[in-house]
Amino acid sequence: MGTRTRRECAALLAGLVLAAGCSGGGDGSDDGGAGGAGRGAGGAPGPATAPIPAIAELTPLSVSRDGRARIVDDAGREVLLRGANLNALGDYHQDDPDLAPTQPPTADDWDQMAANGFSVVRLVVSWSALEPERGEIDGDYVDRIRTAVDEAAARGIYTVIDFHQDAYGKFVATPDGTTCPDGTEPAIGWDGAPEWATLTDGESTCRPPGYREGAPAVQAAFRNFYANADGIRDAYVATVGRVAAEFADEPAVAGYDQWRQHCGEPHTVGNPGSVADERVVQLNFIDCPGDRDGGPNEDVLAIVGRAYPRAAPGELTELRSDAATGSLVVAGTTGTAEATVPAGEGDRGELVVWVRGIDDPTVTVTGLAEPTVTPVDGGAYVTALPTGGPYRLELGQHSATGA
């Protein structure tokens, strides 16, 4: 076992960090994890000055069930996807006309995502914006999705298109002036289905305190959807199919997430007439009111952006990453004693490892050729070709702050 590194100082990548937003407060919890739309997502230097190299090339992904089920690229490498929500395209209920629920991502948001080593973004999209009128797809909204996919891909980031919903949709809000029965409270609207597909059977929109899905109107809307009342479930499936067809030949789209945040976003507001906390905490801090940039949440980014293998030849057998020290252990096997780079594939069968906050890590390898360290905004990529059979890469301890 030896310690071998080779720096290619001329090869600089475009970098990126997390476009997280002002969500996460209020009364419900979003099942999407950290993320959201926002500006000023930080934790790394500003935009890079050179395009992303081939080590971050996006190729078609698939699921391999040969042994342990895993995501693989077209070179057969196991791929780990790491990133966060981006809710900038979500069509959310707006309780306060002076507070927009979302803000569009900036080039700096995208650049900073890369500077934290992100390889995927979960792009929130809304059925209500895709098909506001039954049978009519909004082409401008599809173009906005395409722009987001392209912006991510230009920085080496895959997109999972998430057909998102919370409490069924925007059109379940309790109307102004409604007096709710004892033990219930007025409900704020959320995101998801268009108005024409929100069939509530006239049920009350008042909800048990803090339970957004508990309103009878929300439960009726879900029942009617799953019962395919008036063909609304079929309509939803057709809309999803049309979006999937639009991106069928786009390798940067890793998949789709089915139904499963700023000062004016419903997660932040929580109740009709309420206001957000002075500071909303997710991947970025947003100071309210006014959606003022509070800077990056370094405690979260230190974990989300820690060292990891972006693509690993064969199958991973061990993975340990310490956000506090920056140390990393990656082990795997190509399943053969011979080198397994496909003919004509060049370096596309290599191990690709992201390292945050340092551009000259100490790298120790066995079963791998001499590693290359490529400095990029926010850290570095370490790449090495397997020589056949088991392999192992270790990074020594270092400061991994990304500062």
Disulfide bonds with the S-S distance in Angstrom:
Cys180-Cys206 2.02
Cys263-Cys288 2.11
